């Protein structure tokens, strides 16, 4: 924590003005216009944006914003509860939501929820301070509200706030009916009259968690077999990463939590870090981070450093596509029945994440376009969105917990307006998957060609190169959610039936 605060308080305030001056020098250089077009179009666009938004008076405000973000992380990370005579973090408590015993799920859910409620006012205090800072940052930069500033600051040249609103409506109209159907199926399978918040993570048939591997070496071998079936060249790349010791996958004492892919800038090689413990989510994480790694390798020969990374909306297409493509070959880890179960769980997860993305994004649109709102008004706005996107879950007796549910979403505190990207990317990934079911080889060629572009062209061109429409309307969403519906039906059918899923 001390090192982080030293960086944001001492280093950042010195580097930001220097970066601004360098950008100004580049933009003013008389030979800049002799650089080839459209090669430097995106680079110039991004550099001009940096100069346009920079305000010296915002530097200390951004430092304070980072400090408050650290307060949120410290408060959230320190939350613990006493359970069965032991102190446990909230992350450790999450596994009890998969317990077949409903009384255990209920007890542990209530314990965690009430612990969060004890700190609700502190979370609100931190957010109110962040809101005030962000509104001032926007005013200093010449914007009437922080939402419009954030869209510019995030380089959203290719879609607007109205496009996001359209996406929210597409999710409400096309995906929420599927969510409600899945909730009804879960409720009936569990034999319940009403579905409660603690009934959402348990296996509906009370089966034990899937165990795809017992040793990390088996995870690497299984992933390698999957990549071989997707594309032999990707398999070769993955094998090379393993041989070069660029995979740190096992969970061990003292190791930092989480999973990610990072690129070693000088070597131009990806490095995958995770904490595998033998669960299905480890397989999904492996496929996901490998997708990022393949992206880094595809763009590694790009001369311009800034072009070796694409916008997050497309970076996640690379990783989410690999999850979907790889999930068709889970027999590398399981017998057929278990592979189908894992595939169903994955597809259900995709369906359920869309409404939460819409909720988080729409909430922030409301927050930052309603200056001077009260906490009560903010709570009412949140509840309206929970009613739209929450599905058929009974929160009776826990209304105060429901109204503060947004406190757990760190993006709202730390990375405002950074979340819709995952929904946009998932639409792209679903299209790559749909294309692969029509012509696998052609879809893979286009996928890899798009990855090789890095960030050298605008988002719509990246999507187009991958064979995807950069569109959030119902006309794009509907056939994709129907494809998921068909696949969910297929993997739920008895194995004795020979059912061929229709293509997209």
C-alpha positions as semicolon CSV with decimal commas, in nm:
position;residue;x (nm);y (nm);z (nm)
1;X;0,000;0,000;0,000
2;X;0,277;0,242;0,090
3;X;0,459;0,181;-0,237
4;X;0,138;0,234;-0,434
5;X;0,058;0,559;-0,257
6;X;0,416;0,680;-0,306
7;X;0,375;0,618;-0,678
8;X;0,043;0,800;-0,716
9;X;0,141;1,084;-0,484
10;X;0,504;1,138;-0,586
11;X;0,571;0,986;-0,930
12;X;0,243;1,033;-1,119
13;X;0,222;1,410;-1,055
14;X;0,567;1,446;-1,214
15;X;0,522;1,214;-1,512
16;X;0,180;1,337;-1,627
17;X;0,294;1,692;-1,716
18;X;0,599;1,551;-1,895
19;X;0,384;1,313;-2,098
20;X;0,162;1,608;-2,188
21;X;0,463;1,811;-2,306
22;X;0,594;1,522;-2,516
23;X;0,254;1,482;-2,679
24;X;0,243;1,854;-2,759
25;X;0,590;1,842;-2,914
26;X;0,487;1,552;-3,135
27;X;0,164;1,718;-3,249
28;X;0,345;2,045;-3,328
29;X;0,628;1,882;-3,524
30;X;0,633;2,007;-3,886
31;X;0,718;1,663;-4,026
32;X;0,429;1,484;-3,853
33;X;0,200;1,516;-4,153
34;X;0,455;1,340;-4,372
35;X;0,402;1,020;-4,174
36;X;0,205;0,768;-4,383
37;X;-0,174;0,756;-4,361
38;X;-0,378;0,574;-4,246
39;X;-0,088;0,412;-4,060
40;X;-0,064;0,691;-3,800
41;X;-0,431;0,787;-3,790
42;X;-0,513;0,606;-3,465
43;X;-0,185;0,716;-3,302
44;X;-0,251;1,081;-3,389
45;X;-0,611;1,056;-3,274
46;X;-0,511;0,917;-2,935
47;X;-0,229;1,169;-2,889
48;X;-0,455;1,461;-2,972
49;X;-0,708;1,334;-2,719
50;X;-0,440;1,321;-2,450
51;X;-0,349;1,685;-2,511
52;X;-0,713;1,792;-2,536
53;X;-0,805;1,649;-2,195
54;X;-0,496;1,731;-1,989
55;X;-0,542;1,995;-1,720
56;X;-0,268;2,067;-1,470
57;X;-0,528;2,144;-1,203
58;X;-0,666;1,791;-1,241
59;X;-0,338;1,622;-1,148
60;X;-0,383;1,664;-0,769
61;X;-0,752;1,572;-0,803
62;X;-0,658;1,249;-0,980
63;X;-0,405;1,178;-0,706
64;X;-0,677;1,218;-0,444
65;X;-0,908;0,998;-0,653
66;X;-0,646;0,722;-0,652
67;X;-0,602;0,760;-0,276
68;X;-0,976;0,722;-0,218
69;X;-0,976;0,418;-0,444
70;X;-0,710;0,266;-0,224
71;X;-0,931;0,335;0,079
72;X;-1,214;0,142;-0,087
73;X;-0,988;-0,154;-0,161
74;X;-0,851;-0,152;0,193
75;X;-1,199;-0,140;0,347
76;X;-1,337;-0,407;0,116
77;X;-1,036;-0,636;0,147
78;X;-1,034;-0,621;0,527
79;X;-1,388;-0,750;0,569
80;X;-1,401;-1,082;0,756
81;X;-1,658;-1,287;0,945
82;X;-1,645;-1,548;1,218
83;X;-1,772;-1,884;1,096
84;X;-1,741;-2,217;1,274
85;X;-1,491;-2,071;1,514
86;X;-1,263;-1,931;1,243
87;X;-1,209;-1,588;1,094
88;X;-1,269;-1,601;0,720
89;X;-1,247;-1,348;0,440
90;X;-1,552;-1,288;0,225
91;X;-1,374;-1,455;-0,066
92;X;-1,320;-1,766;0,146
93;X;-1,688;-1,759;0,241
94;X;-1,803;-1,760;-0,121
95;X;-1,739;-2,133;-0,160
96;X;-2,018;-2,210;0,088
97;X;-2,268;-2,080;-0,168
98;X;-2,202;-2,401;-0,360
99;X;-2,298;-2,622;-0,064
100;X;-2,593;-2,858;-0,132
101;X;-2,718;-2,796;0,225
102;X;-2,947;-2,494;0,187
103;X;-2,925;-2,406;0,556
104;X;-2,548;-2,364;0,522
105;X;-2,593;-2,146;0,214
106;X;-2,851;-1,932;0,390
107;X;-2,644;-1,890;0,705
108;X;-2,324;-1,797;0,523
109;X;-2,497;-1,566;0,275
110;X;-2,666;-1,374;0,557
111;X;-2,342;-1,359;0,753
112;X;-2,153;-1,202;0,462
113;X;-2,438;-0,970;0,363
114;X;-2,482;-0,835;0,714
115;X;-2,107;-0,780;0,746
116;X;-2,113;-0,569;0,431
117;X;-2,412;-0,377;0,566
118;X;-2,213;-0,280;0,875
119;X;-1,979;-0,082;0,650
120;X;-2,243;0,053;0,410
121;X;-2,214;0,413;0,528
122;X;-1,835;0,404;0,492
123;X;-1,870;0,283;0,133
124;X;-2,120;0,562;0,068
125;X;-1,887;0,822;0,222
126;X;-1,600;0,713;0,000
127;X;-1,818;0,719;-0,309
128;X;-1,960;1,063;-0,235
129;X;-1,605;1,198;-0,216
130;X;-1,515;1,026;-0,543
131;X;-1,827;1,164;-0,710
132;X;-1,742;1,520;-0,606
133;X;-1,385;1,486;-0,733
134;X;-1,492;1,340;-1,067
135;X;-1,748;1,612;-1,127
136;X;-1,479;1,874;-1,064
137;X;-1,235;1,697;-1,298
138;X;-1,498;1,704;-1,572
139;X;-1,574;2,074;-1,519
140;X;-1,204;2,160;-1,529
141;X;-1,178;1,984;-1,866
142;X;-1,476;2,176;-2,005
143;X;-1,748;1,910;-1,979
144;X;-2,096;1,958;-1,836
145;X;-2,098;1,614;-1,673
146;X;-1,852;1,340;-1,584
147;X;-2,010;1,081;-1,811
148;X;-1,926;1,280;-2,123
149;X;-1,574;1,341;-1,992
150;X;-1,526;0,970;-1,912
151;X;-1,632;0,867;-2,262
152;X;-1,366;1,095;-2,408
153;X;-1,104;0,995;-2,152
154;X;-1,162;0,627;-2,233
155;X;-1,115;0,698;-2,602
156;X;-1,466;0,596;-2,701
157;X;-1,450;0,731;-3,054
158;X;-1,662;0,454;-3,202
159;X;-1,969;0,435;-2,977
160;X;-2,175;0,676;-2,771
161;X;-2,381;0,692;-2,454
162;X;-2,687;0,640;-2,674
163;X;-2,534;0,320;-2,813
164;X;-2,489;0,198;-2,455
165;X;-2,852;0,277;-2,377
166;X;-2,950;0,075;-2,685
167;X;-2,737;-0,214;-2,554
168;X;-2,916;-0,199;-2,218
169;X;-3,251;-0,222;-2,396
170;X;-3,131;-0,511;-2,613
171;X;-3,031;-0,700;-2,299
172;X;-3,364;-0,625;-2,133
173;X;-3,570;-0,732;-2,434
174;X;-3,368;-1,024;-2,571
175;X;-3,167;-1,170;-2,282
176;X;-3,384;-1,116;-1,974
177;X;-3,650;-1,364;-2,095
178;X;-3,376;-1,629;-2,106
179;X;-3,257;-1,528;-1,759
180;X;-3,609;-1,567;-1,622
181;X;-3,644;-1,906;-1,790
182;X;-3,316;-2,022;-1,635
183;X;-3,425;-1,896;-1,294
184;X;-3,756;-2,083;-1,324
185;X;-3,576;-2,402;-1,429
186;X;-3,334;-2,370;-1,137
187;X;-3,617;-2,308;-0,891
188;X;-3,809;-2,613;-1,012
189;X;-3,502;-2,839;-1,019
190;X;-3,418;-2,740;-0,662
191;X;-3,780;-2,804;-0,562
192;X;-3,837;-2,452;-0,429
193;X;-4,137;-2,222;-0,427
194;X;-3,916;-1,916;-0,460
195;X;-3,557;-1,863;-0,567
196;X;-3,354;-1,676;-0,305
197;X;-3,012;-1,505;-0,339
198;X;-2,838;-1,803;-0,178
199;X;-2,980;-2,044;-0,438
200;X;-2,793;-1,904;-0,738
201;X;-2,447;-2,063;-0,716
202;X;-2,522;-2,418;-0,601
203;X;-2,542;-2,696;-0,858
204;X;-2,915;-2,738;-0,917
205;X;-2,883;-3,119;-0,906
206;X;-2,668;-3,117;-0,592
207;X;-2,369;-3,265;-0,773
208;X;-2,016;-3,226;-0,648
209;X;-1,802;-2,959;-0,816
210;X;-1,633;-3,076;-1,134
211;X;-1,269;-3,177;-1,094
212;X;-1,103;-3,156;-1,436
213;X;-0,748;-3,216;-1,310
214;X;-0,550;-3,285;-0,993
215;X;-0,209;-3,157;-1,102
216;X;-0,117;-2,841;-1,293
217;X;0,073;-3,052;-1,546
218;X;-0,262;-3,210;-1,638
219;X;-0,412;-2,865;-1,688
220;X;-0,132;-2,777;-1,932
221;X;-0,167;-3,109;-2,115
222;X;-0,545;-3,079;-2,141
223;X;-0,530;-2,718;-2,259
224;X;-0,270;-2,818;-2,517
225;X;-0,503;-3,086;-2,654
226;X;-0,784;-2,832;-2,680
227;X;-0,566;-2,582;-2,868
228;X;-0,451;-2,859;-3,102
229;X;-0,813;-2,922;-3,196
230;X;-0,886;-2,552;-3,241
231;X;-0,571;-2,464;-3,439
232;X;-0,236;-2,650;-3,445
233;X;-0,045;-2,320;-3,465
234;X;-0,205;-2,198;-3,142
235;X;-0,111;-2,529;-2,982
236;X;0,250;-2,478;-3,090
237;X;0,252;-2,128;-2,943
238;X;0,111;-2,255;-2,613
239;X;0,374;-2,531;-2,599
240;X;0,646;-2,272;-2,657
241;X;0,518;-2,062;-2,366
242;X;0,534;-2,368;-2,141
243;X;0,886;-2,454;-2,255
244;X;1,001;-2,098;-2,189
245;X;0,858;-2,111;-1,835
246;X;0,606;-1,836;-1,911
247;X;0,322;-2,017;-1,733
248;X;0,291;-1,976;-1,354
249;X;-0,030;-2,165;-1,287
250;X;-0,024;-2,352;-0,956
251;X;-0,164;-2,222;-0,629
252;X;0,094;-2,213;-0,350
253;X;0,146;-2,052;-0,013
254;X;0,242;-1,686;-0,030
255;X;0,147;-1,648;-0,396
256;X;-0,055;-1,341;-0,493
257;X;-0,423;-1,414;-0,568
258;X;-0,598;-1,390;-0,903
259;X;-0,520;-1,468;-1,262
260;X;-0,405;-1,256;-1,555
261;X;-0,191;-1,236;-1,867
262;X;0,082;-0,975;-1,885
263;X;0,325;-0,901;-2,165
264;X;0,700;-0,875;-2,105
265;X;0,757;-0,558;-2,306
266;X;1,121;-0,600;-2,407
267;X;1,092;-0,969;-2,496
268;X;0,747;-0,913;-2,648
269;X;0,629;-1,237;-2,492
270;X;0,316;-1,307;-2,287
271;X;0,324;-1,441;-1,933
272;X;0,025;-1,619;-1,777
273;X;-0,030;-1,608;-1,401
274;X;-0,307;-1,789;-1,214
275;X;-0,388;-1,995;-0,906
276;X;-0,518;-2,331;-1,026
277;X;-0,673;-2,561;-0,766
278;X;-0,838;-2,820;-0,991
279;X;-1,177;-2,663;-1,062
280;X;-1,363;-2,600;-1,388
281;X;-1,316;-2,225;-1,349
282;X;-0,941;-2,291;-1,371
283;X;-0,990;-2,445;-1,715
284;X;-1,197;-2,143;-1,821
285;X;-0,930;-1,907;-1,683
286;X;-0,660;-2,099;-1,869
287;X;-0,850;-2,070;-2,199
288;X;-0,927;-1,703;-2,134
289;X;-0,573;-1,597;-2,049
290;X;-0,433;-1,805;-2,336
291;X;-0,656;-1,603;-2,568
292;X;-0,488;-1,287;-2,439
293;X;-0,148;-1,453;-2,486
294;X;-0,225;-1,546;-2,847
295;X;-0,327;-1,183;-2,903
296;X;0,005;-1,058;-2,765
297;X;0,198;-1,300;-2,986
298;X;-0,004;-1,206;-3,294
299;X;0,080;-0,836;-3,249
300;X;0,438;-0,873;-3,120
301;X;0,601;-0,767;-3,449
302;X;0,421;-0,431;-3,445
303;X;0,682;-0,151;-3,442
304;X;0,472;0,107;-3,258
305;X;0,451;0,015;-2,891
306;X;0,103;0,166;-2,851
307;X;-0,026;-0,052;-3,136
308;X;0,077;-0,377;-2,967
309;X;-0,231;-0,343;-2,747
310;X;-0,587;-0,319;-2,872
311;X;-0,876;-0,142;-2,696
312;X;-1,017;-0,350;-2,411
313;X;-1,340;-0,402;-2,607
314;X;-1,141;-0,612;-2,854
315;X;-0,876;-0,755;-2,619
316;X;-1,158;-0,940;-2,446
317;X;-1,290;-1,069;-2,779
318;X;-0,959;-1,254;-2,810
319;X;-0,994;-1,416;-2,467
320;X;-1,370;-1,477;-2,455
321;X;-1,364;-1,630;-2,803
322;X;-1,103;-1,880;-2,686
323;X;-1,328;-1,977;-2,393
324;X;-1,615;-2,050;-2,631
325;X;-1,405;-2,225;-2,894
326;X;-1,227;-2,429;-2,629
327;X;-1,544;-2,527;-2,447
328;X;-1,641;-2,742;-2,747
329;X;-1,346;-2,971;-2,668
330;X;-1,376;-3,020;-2,292
331;X;-1,355;-3,396;-2,341
332;X;-0,983;-3,328;-2,302
333;X;-1,065;-3,312;-1,931
334;X;-1,394;-3,498;-1,886
335;X;-1,617;-3,780;-1,990
336;X;-1,895;-3,665;-2,224
337;X;-2,160;-3,610;-1,955
338;X;-1,929;-3,396;-1,742
339;X;-1,810;-3,201;-2,046
340;X;-2,172;-3,118;-2,124
341;X;-2,230;-3,006;-1,766
342;X;-1,925;-2,778;-1,779
343;X;-2,038;-2,638;-2,111
344;X;-2,385;-2,565;-1,980
345;X;-2,245;-2,389;-1,673
346;X;-2,025;-2,173;-1,895
347;X;-2,310;-2,072;-2,127
348;X;-2,540;-1,997;-1,835
349;X;-2,269;-1,775;-1,691
350;X;-2,255;-1,579;-2,016
351;X;-2,632;-1,529;-2,012
352;X;-2,630;-1,407;-1,651
353;X;-2,339;-1,164;-1,686
354;X;-2,513;-0,950;-1,949
355;X;-2,786;-0,816;-1,715
356;X;-2,532;-0,736;-1,445
357;X;-2,319;-0,547;-1,698
358;X;-2,627;-0,349;-1,804
359;X;-2,713;-0,276;-1,440
360;X;-2,366;-0,149;-1,351
361;X;-2,333;0,059;-1,667
362;X;-2,682;0,212;-1,660
363;X;-2,638;0,296;-1,291
364;X;-2,327;0,497;-1,367
365;X;-2,500;0,679;-1,653
366;X;-2,766;0,784;-1,403
367;X;-2,518;0,881;-1,131
368;X;-2,305;1,109;-1,345
369;X;-2,588;1,278;-1,535
370;X;-2,780;1,365;-1,219
371;X;-2,550;1,604;-1,032
372;X;-2,652;1,695;-0,679
373;X;-2,857;1,379;-0,628
374;X;-2,910;1,246;-0,277
375;X;-2,819;0,903;-0,149
376;X;-3,187;0,816;-0,134
377;X;-3,232;0,909;-0,500
378;X;-2,927;0,700;-0,586
379;X;-3,071;0,402;-0,403
380;X;-3,401;0,442;-0,587
381;X;-3,219;0,449;-0,922
382;X;-3,034;0,130;-0,828
383;X;-3,354;-0,047;-0,727
384;X;-3,520;0,049;-1,056
385;X;-3,233;-0,119;-1,240
386;X;-3,244;-0,425;-1,015
387;X;-3,613;-0,458;-1,101
388;X;-3,528;-0,440;-1,473
389;X;-3,230;-0,673;-1,473
390;X;-3,245;-0,877;-1,151
391;X;-3,455;-1,167;-1,275
392;X;-3,694;-1,370;-1,061
393;X;-3,510;-1,375;-0,728
394;X;-3,698;-1,315;-0,403
395;X;-3,521;-1,062;-0,177
396;X;-3,794;-1,047;0,091
397;X;-3,647;-0,950;0,426
398;X;-3,322;-0,836;0,270
399;X;-3,430;-0,516;0,096
400;X;-3,159;-0,306;0,265
401;X;-2,895;-0,549;0,144
402;X;-3,030;-0,542;-0,211
403;X;-3,023;-0,162;-0,221
404;X;-2,651;-0,159;-0,138
405;X;-2,550;-0,445;-0,364
406;X;-2,353;-0,211;-0,589
407;X;-2,095;-0,155;-0,314
408;X;-1,934;-0,488;-0,404
409;X;-1,863;-0,382;-0,765
410;X;-1,515;-0,233;-0,747
411;X;-1,533;-0,085;-1,099
412;X;-1,791;0,170;-0,982
413;X;-1,545;0,297;-0,723
414;X;-1,211;0,249;-0,899
415;X;-1,274;0,248;-1,274
416;X;-1,585;0,452;-1,360
417;X;-1,756;0,349;-1,685
418;X;-1,515;0,058;-1,727
419;X;-1,746;-0,246;-1,746
420;X;-1,961;-0,220;-2,058
421;X;-1,649;-0,327;-2,249
422;X;-1,698;-0,684;-2,130
423;X;-2,049;-0,694;-2,273
424;X;-1,936;-0,550;-2,605
425;X;-1,652;-0,802;-2,621
426;X;-1,884;-1,090;-2,536
427;X;-2,101;-0,999;-2,834
428;X;-1,790;-1,017;-3,051
429;X;-1,680;-1,348;-2,902
430;X;-2,022;-1,502;-2,953
431;X;-2,006;-1,399;-3,319
432;X;-1,661;-1,558;-3,360
433;X;-1,802;-1,876;-3,206
434;X;-2,111;-1,862;-3,428
435;X;-1,892;-1,817;-3,736
436;X;-1,678;-2,115;-3,635
437;X;-1,986;-2,336;-3,633
438;X;-2,047;-2,241;-3,996
439;X;-1,686;-2,266;-4,117
440;X;-1,430;-2,333;-3,846
441;X;-1,116;-2,283;-4,053
442;X;-1,233;-1,957;-4,208
443;X;-1,344;-1,823;-3,869
444;X;-1,003;-1,903;-3,717
445;X;-0,818;-1,733;-4,003
446;X;-1,022;-1,416;-3,956
447;X;-0,985;-1,432;-3,576
448;X;-0,606;-1,457;-3,598
449;X;-0,582;-1,191;-3,869
450;X;-0,777;-0,952;-3,648
451;X;-0,550;-1,024;-3,350
452;X;-0,245;-0,941;-3,563
453;X;-0,375;-0,586;-3,614
454;X;-0,316;-0,503;-3,248
455;X;-0,454;-0,154;-3,190
456;X;-0,356;-0,011;-3,528
457;X;-0,711;0,040;-3,657
458;X;-1,037;0,163;-3,498
459;X;-1,266;-0,076;-3,309
460;X;-1,522;-0,128;-3,589
461;X;-1,241;-0,235;-3,822
462;X;-1,105;-0,480;-3,564
463;X;-1,449;-0,635;-3,524
464;X;-1,499;-0,647;-3,900
465;X;-1,161;-0,813;-3,951
466;X;-1,269;-1,085;-3,707
467;X;-1,595;-1,135;-3,898
468;X;-1,809;-0,957;-3,638
469;X;-2,059;-0,672;-3,648
470;X;-1,976;-0,382;-3,418
471;X;-2,338;-0,332;-3,319
472;X;-2,532;-0,352;-2,991
473;X;-2,887;-0,358;-3,125
474;X;-3,150;-0,626;-3,086
475;X;-3,084;-0,746;-3,440
476;X;-2,732;-0,848;-3,335
477;X;-2,818;-0,974;-2,986
478;X;-3,123;-1,186;-3,077
479;X;-2,957;-1,450;-3,300
480;X;-2,667;-1,484;-3,056
481;X;-2,889;-1,548;-2,756
482;X;-3,093;-1,791;-2,967
483;X;-2,773;-1,978;-3,047
484;X;-2,703;-2,005;-2,674
485;X;-3,060;-2,126;-2,615
486;X;-3,018;-2,401;-2,874
487;X;-2,684;-2,507;-2,733
488;X;-2,822;-2,513;-2,378
489;X;-3,100;-2,742;-2,496
490;X;-2,853;-2,966;-2,678
491;X;-2,615;-3,015;-2,384
492;X;-2,913;-3,080;-2,153
493;X;-3,055;-3,361;-2,367
494;X;-2,997;-3,726;-2,266
495;X;-2,677;-3,861;-2,418
496;X;-2,870;-4,132;-2,600
497;X;-3,016;-3,871;-2,832
498;X;-2,811;-3,772;-3,133
499;X;-2,890;-3,405;-3,172
500;X;-2,705;-3,179;-3,411
501;X;-2,715;-2,814;-3,307
502;X;-2,821;-2,570;-3,573
503;X;-2,562;-2,315;-3,683
504;X;-2,587;-1,941;-3,654
